[in-house]
Amino acid sequence: MEIIYVLIPIAMIFVAIAVMVFFWAVKSEQFDDLDRQSVSILFDENTDKPGHLPTPAIQSTAEHDDIAAQQAIKNQQKGMPL
């Protein structure tokens, strides 16, 4: 029963810290723009940066399959098992 006298003040300290962190987050404008981060992933911002090299085109699965088939044929001609 004496542990209650220790746990209640510790719980109150945790609550006070959580409230202070919440007010700090509100004061530092952490909650002002909740939609920007969820939408920013949809747009490519790298193309606007100077000196940015364009990313190579991603191969379609059909192209990838063709390349893999050609490689398998070459390996088979060399006597390598599939």
Residue pairs with C-beta under 8 A, 6 or more apart in sequence:
25 31
46 52
46 55
47 54
59 67
72 82
75 82
76 82
